[in-house]
Amino acid sequence: MTTSSTTRIAGAAVLITGLTVLARLAGFGRTFVFLHTVGNGRLADIYNAANTIPNIVFELVAGGALASLVVPLLASHVAAGDRERVDAVASALLTWVLLLMVPLAVLVALLAGPIAGLLPHVPADHQATAASMLRVFAPQLPLYGIGIVLTGVLQAHHRFAWPVIAPLLSSVTVMTAYLSYAVVDGAQTDFGGLTGTGELTLSIGTTLGVVVLALCLLVPLRRLHLRLRPAVRFPGAEGRQAVRLGWAGAVTVGSQQLIVVVVIALTADRGLTLYNAAQTVFLLPWAILAVPLATAVYPTLSAAAGRGDEDAYRASLSSAARTVILAAGLGVAALVALAGPAAYLINAEAAAAGIVGFAPGLFGYALFALLSRALYARGATASAAACTAAGWIVGAATALALAGVGERRQVLTLGLANAVAMTVIGILLVLAVRRHAGAAALAGLSRATVVGIVAAGVAALAGWAVVAGIGHLVGAHPTAGGSVVQGVLGGLTVLAVFAGVVYPAARSDVAPLVGRLRRLRGRRGAATGAADDAASGAEHGAASGAADGAASGAADDVAREGKA
């Protein structure tokens, strides 16, 4: 890559990283608005259940495969300047998406009643509402596919900004729908205050969010001057390459839908919105701390693996793994200590236990962000897919096993089931990396993990003590102002105590994390890695950069209201 190209990508990547953080915060803001307008009662649960169904269908049929193959199929042709081949591949991808997704959308709309009837323990009138909403949500299926293909086309051409802007615009659209619903039917009036106009405001507004998510990408696409036309055949060997690249993504994402289905089955009548709220809070530290650190090192791993430099690969990965696990420890401590104030501020107090349940899984999920990329860089996509699938299967089984603990503890147990899944994924990925790259690739990880767990425990306890102490001072009934004070002082305590424990024990490993916290607005190193991950890293079959994470993950953001 030339100096001018590197400078151009680095400059764009700074913008991407900032926009990615804003997109995550906008997703969190959407959850905040939802919980203060629609609420967390039965209407909210039915809405979330119905809105998740198209997403499950899409991910099972095409989502995971598309997300993992679009950029790799196009990147080399874009680099070679072969516009004719780019046009042909992009045309075939869009054609197949429409051929698969449009009939599926029609089928979902026609079968909306029977599908809604599968929701367990849901009264018939509530099932009817779910079916009515599902008919409006069904068009999201082809829109998801169009959005992912257009995102990949833009990324392959090094157009990274719009795929990250799209979720922001979508979130604003959906928040407007929630606020409009509150004007029409009143805030948090549940089924008792639901009118036909209010229901349509919610369902149409949400689907419009997906329309914006996908079709706003046509704005930058026009500047590429591609000639897109119906085509069912891929040129050359691209068809076989699509199958080879897509199956791992399909297995990974498809297996995750198992736990999603289990969650809906257990909470559609009560608790789904609280579960989503807990998941939203959990994903914030993962997205802001762990993912950028993982994406920053990915180009180095890809380059080292490509030239066969095992020493450089192992040195880069071992250092990154130690830093990522320490970053996860900080996130775990913050989640546990601040669960109460965070849940209160988003109007979901009962979700606090779920946040605590999710928290331990951050260690495994942070390792997933890094080690899956490490395996992709070596071409070991099968190992990454198998580890991830096994973890989610275990998580789904755990959720079912804990289903009998009672409704009051349901959000907690589902959070714990997810934590179990993520922990299994992390452990299996560690074993897979050791098998493929040797023990030196994760040198020092065991010690860093112990330090991170101990520091997380001590910092969480200290932060919780501060939060509890302030709670006693402000009274038995929490307030917004008191919760903000609890969050700020508790968070500062967590940070100070965590640093005090970790810094003496792992000074060199925590340095990148300190830099990350200091540069939340303009991290050149992590940003450059994010852009290269989406561009050059895609050549190794990963397509898992920061821009891709913000854009392709946005389908989940809109489909599952709580996933930020």
Residue pairs with C-beta under 8 A, 6 or more apart in sequence:
1 9
1 536
6 528
8 158
9 158
9 528
9 531
9 532
9 535
10 524
10 527
10 528
10 531
12 158
12 160
12 161
12 531
13 160
13 524
13 527
13 528
13 529
13 530
13 531
13 532
13 546
14 522
14 523
14 524
14 527
15 160
15 161
16 160
16 161
16 164
16 527
16 530
16 531
16 546
16 547
16 550
17 292
17 522
17 523
17 526
17 527
17 530
17 546
18 521
18 522
19 161
19 164
19 165
19 168
19 550
20 164
20 287
20 530
20 546
20 547
20 549
20 550
21 287
21 288
21 520
22 168
23 164
23 167
23 168
23 171
23 550
23 554
24 283
24 284
24 287
24 288
24 550
24 564
25 564
26 167
26 168
26 171
26 172
27 167
27 171
27 280
27 557
27 563
27 564
28 280
28 281
28 284
28 564
29 171
29 175
30 171
30 174
30 175
30 178
30 557
30 561
30 564
31 276
31 277
31 280
31 346
31 561
31 562
31 564
32 345
32 346
32 347
33 175
33 178
33 179
34 44
34 178
34 273
34 561
34 562
35 44
35 273
35 277
35 346
35 347
35 348
36 187
36 188
36 347
37 178
37 179
37 181
37 182
37 187
37 188
38 44
38 47
38 178
38 181
38 182
38 188
38 202
39 187
39 188
39 189
39 190
39 273
39 347
40 273
40 274
40 277
40 347
40 348
40 350
40 351
41 188
41 190
41 191
41 273
42 126
42 190
42 191
42 269
42 270
43 129
43 190
43 191
43 194
44 190
44 272
44 273
45 267
45 268
45 269
45 270
45 271
45 272
45 273
46 119
46 122
46 126
46 129
46 130
46 133
46 268
47 133
47 202
47 203
47 561
48 272
48 273
48 276
48 560
48 561
48 562
49 119
49 130
49 264
49 268
49 272
50 116
50 130
50 131
50 133
50 134
50 137
50 203
51 133
51 137
51 206
51 558
51 559
51 560
51 561
52 260
52 264
52 559
52 560
53 108
53 115
53 134
53 137
54 105
54 108
54 134
54 137
54 138
54 140
54 141
54 144
54 559
55 63
55 140
55 144
55 555
55 556
55 559
55 560
56 257
56 260
56 261
57 104
57 108
57 141
58 101
58 104
58 140
58 141
58 144
58 145
58 555
59 253
59 254
59 256
59 257
60 254
60 257
61 100
61 101
61 104
62 97
62 100
62 101
62 145
63 144
63 145
63 148
63 253
63 555
64 246
64 249
64 250
64 251
64 252
64 253
64 254
65 242
65 245
65 246
65 247
65 249
65 250
66 93
66 97
66 145
66 148
66 149
66 152
66 246
66 249
67 148
67 249
67 253
67 543
67 548
67 552
68 245
68 246
68 248
68 249
68 250
68 252
68 541
68 542
68 543
68 544
69 241
69 242
69 245
69 246
69 249
69 543
70 93
70 148
70 149
70 151
70 152
70 153
70 155
70 156
70 543
71 152
71 155
71 156
71 534
71 538
71 543
71 548
72 241
72 245
72 538
72 539
72 540
72 541
72 542
72 543
73 89
73 93
73 152
73 238
73 241
73 242
73 245
74 86
74 89
74 90
74 152
74 153
74 156
75 156
75 535
75 536
75 538
75 539
76 539
77 85
77 86
77 89
78 86
78 156
78 157
83 226
85 235
85 236
86 156
86 226
87 226
87 227
87 228
87 229
88 231
88 234
88 235
89 234
89 235
89 238
90 149
90 153
90 226
90 228
91 227
91 228
91 229
91 230
91 231
92 231
92 232
92 233
92 234
92 235
92 238
93 149
93 152
94 146
94 149
94 228
95 230
95 231
95 232
96 232
97 142
97 145
97 146
97 148
97 149
98 142
98 145
98 146
99 232
100 145
101 141
101 142
101 144
101 145
102 141
102 142
104 141
105 138
105 139
105 140
105 141
105 142
106 138
108 115
108 134
108 138
108 141
109 134
109 135
109 138
112 131
112 132
112 134
112 135
112 138
113 127
113 128
113 131
115 131
115 134
116 122
116 127
116 128
116 130
116 131
116 134
117 127
117 131
119 127
119 130
119 264
119 265
119 268
119 269
120 265
120 268
120 269
121 268
121 269
122 130
122 268
122 269
125 191
126 191
126 269
129 191
129 194
129 199
132 199
132 203
133 199
133 202
133 203
136 200
136 203
136 204
136 206
136 207
137 203
137 206
137 207
139 207
139 210
140 207
140 210
140 558
140 559
143 210
143 211
143 213
143 214
143 215
144 210
144 214
144 555
144 559
146 214
146 215
147 166
147 210
147 213
147 214
147 217
147 551
147 552
147 554
147 555
148 551
148 552
148 555
150 214
150 217
150 218
150 221
151 163
151 166
151 217
151 547
151 548
151 551
151 552
152 543
152 548
153 221
153 224
153 226
154 160
154 162
154 163
154 217
154 220
154 221
154 224
155 163
155 534
155 535
155 538
155 543
155 545
155 547
155 548
156 535
156 538
157 224
158 531
158 535
159 220
159 223
159 224
160 531
160 534
160 547
161 220
162 216
162 217
162 219
162 220
163 217
163 547
163 548
163 550
163 551
164 546
164 547
164 550
164 551
165 216
166 212
166 213
166 214
166 216
166 217
166 551
166 554
167 213
167 550
167 551
167 553
167 554
167 557
169 212
169 213
169 216
170 209
170 210
170 212
170 213
170 554
170 557
170 558
171 209
171 557
171 558
173 205
173 208
173 209
173 212
174 205
174 206
174 208
174 209
174 558
174 561
176 205
177 201
177 202
177 204
177 205
177 206
177 208
177 209
178 202
178 205
180 201
180 205
181 198
181 201
181 202
181 205
184 195
184 197
184 198
184 201
185 193
185 194
185 195
185 197
185 198
185 201
186 193
206 558
209 558
210 555
210 558
210 559
213 554
213 555
213 558
233 239
234 242
245 381
245 541
247 385
248 381
248 382
248 384
248 385
249 385
251 385
251 386
251 388
251 389
252 384
252 385
252 388
252 389
254 389
255 388
255 389
255 392
255 393
256 388
256 392
258 392
258 393
258 395
258 396
259 392
259 395
259 396
259 399
259 417
259 418
259 421
260 560
261 396
262 396
262 399
262 400
263 272
263 275
263 399
263 414
264 272
266 399
266 403
266 410
266 414
267 275
267 410
267 414
270 407
270 410
271 407
271 410
271 411
271 414
273 348
273 561
273 562
274 348
274 350
274 351
274 354
274 411
275 351
275 354
275 410
275 411
275 414
275 415
275 562
276 560
276 561
276 562
276 563
277 343
277 346
277 348
277 351
277 354
277 562
278 343
278 348
278 351
278 352
278 353
278 354
278 355
278 357
278 358
278 411
278 415
278 562
279 354
279 358
279 415
279 418
279 562
279 563
280 346
280 562
280 563
280 564
281 335
281 339
281 342
281 343
281 346
281 351
281 355
281 358
282 335
282 355
282 358
282 359
282 361
282 362
282 415
283 563
283 564
284 564
285 330
285 331
285 334
285 335
285 362
286 328
286 331
286 362
286 365
286 366
286 369
287 549
287 564
288 520
289 327
289 328
289 330
289 331
289 366
289 513
289 516
290 324
290 327
290 328
290 331
290 362
290 365
290 366
290 369
290 370
291 369
291 546
291 549
292 516
292 523
292 526
292 527
292 529
292 530
292 546
293 320
293 323
293 324
293 327
293 370
293 512
293 513
293 516
293 526
294 320
294 324
294 366
294 369
294 370
294 373
295 369
295 373
295 526
295 529
295 530
295 533
295 544
295 545
295 546
295 549
296 320
296 523
296 525
296 526
296 528
296 529
296 530
297 316
297 317
297 319
297 320
297 370
297 373
297 529
298 373
298 377
298 529
298 532
298 533
298 537
298 542
298 544
298 545
299 528
299 529
299 532
299 533
299 536
299 537
300 312
300 316
300 529
301 313
301 316
301 317
301 373
301 374
301 377
302 377
302 536
302 537
302 539
302 540
302 542
304 310
304 312
304 313
304 316
304 377
305 313
305 377
305 378
305 379
305 540
306 540
310 437
310 438
313 377
313 378
313 437
313 441
314 437
314 438
314 440
314 441
314 443
317 370
317 374
317 433
317 437
317 441
317 442
318 440
318 441
318 442
318 443
318 444
318 445
319 509
319 512
320 370
320 512
321 367
321 370
321 371
321 442
321 445
321 448
322 444
322 445
322 448
322 506
322 509
323 509
323 510
323 511
323 512
323 513
324 366
324 367
324 369
324 370
325 363
325 366
325 367
325 445
325 448
325 449
325 452
326 448
326 451
326 452
326 455
326 502
326 506
326 509
326 510
326 513
327 366
327 513
327 516
328 362
328 363
328 365
328 366
328 367
328 452
329 363
329 451
329 452
329 453
329 455
329 456
329 459
329 498
329 502
330 455
330 456
330 459
330 494
330 495
330 498
330 513
331 359
331 362
331 366
332 359
332 360
332 362
332 363
332 456
332 460
333 455
333 456
333 457
333 459
333 460
333 463
333 494
333 497
333 498
334 460
334 463
334 491
334 494
335 355
335 356
335 358
335 359
335 362
336 355
336 356
336 359
336 456
336 460
336 463
336 464
337 459
337 460
337 461
337 462
337 463
337 464
337 466
337 467
337 490
337 491
337 493
337 494
338 463
338 467
338 486
338 487
338 490
338 491
338 494
339 352
339 353
339 355
339 356
339 359
340 349
340 352
340 467
340 471
340 478
340 483
340 486
341 467
341 478
341 483
341 484
341 486
341 487
341 490
342 352
342 355
342 487
343 349
343 350
343 351
343 352
343 355
344 352
344 478
344 480
344 483
345 480
345 483
345 484
345 487
349 478
350 411
351 411
353 409
353 411
353 412
353 415
354 411
354 412
354 414
354 415
355 415
356 412
356 415
357 411
357 412
357 413
357 414
357 415
357 416
357 418
357 419
358 415
358 418
358 419
359 415
359 419
360 419
360 423
361 415
361 418
361 419
361 420
361 421
361 422
361 423
362 422
363 422
363 423
363 426
363 449
363 452
363 453
364 391
364 419
364 421
364 422
364 423
364 424
364 425
364 426
364 427
365 422
365 425
365 426
366 426
367 425
367 426
367 429
367 430
368 388
368 422
368 425
368 426
368 429
371 384
371 426
371 429
371 430
371 432
371 433
372 384
372 387
372 388
372 429
372 544
373 533
373 537
373 542
373 544
374 433
374 437
374 441
375 381
375 383
375 384
375 429
375 432
375 433
375 436
376 384
376 537
376 540
376 541
376 542
376 544
377 537
377 540
377 542
378 436
378 437
379 540
379 541
380 432
380 436
381 541
383 432
383 435
383 436
384 429
384 432
386 428
386 432
387 425
387 428
387 429
387 431
387 432
388 425
388 429
390 424
390 425
390 428
391 421
391 422
391 423
391 424
391 425
391 426
391 428
392 421
392 425
394 420
394 421
394 424
395 417
395 418
395 420
395 421
395 422
395 424
396 417
396 421
398 416
398 417
398 420
398 421
399 413
399 414
399 417
399 418
402 413
402 414
402 416
402 417
403 413
405 413
430 442
430 445
433 441
433 442
434 441
434 442
444 509
447 506
448 506
448 509
451 501
451 502
451 505
451 506
452 502
454 501
455 497
455 498
455 501
455 502
455 505
456 498
458 497
458 498
458 501
459 493
459 494
459 495
459 497
459 498
459 501
460 494
462 493
462 494
462 497
463 490
463 491
463 493
463 494
463 497
464 490
465 493
466 486
466 489
466 490
466 493
467 486
467 487
467 489
467 490
470 482
470 485
470 486
470 489
470 490
471 478
471 482
471 486
474 482
474 485
475 482
499 510
502 510
503 510
515 523
515 525
516 523
516 526
519 526
527 546
530 545
530 546
530 547
531 545
531 546
531 547
532 545
533 542
533 544
533 545
533 546
533 548
534 543
534 545
534 546
534 547
534 548
535 545
537 543
537 544
537 545
538 545
553 563
556 563
557 563
557 564
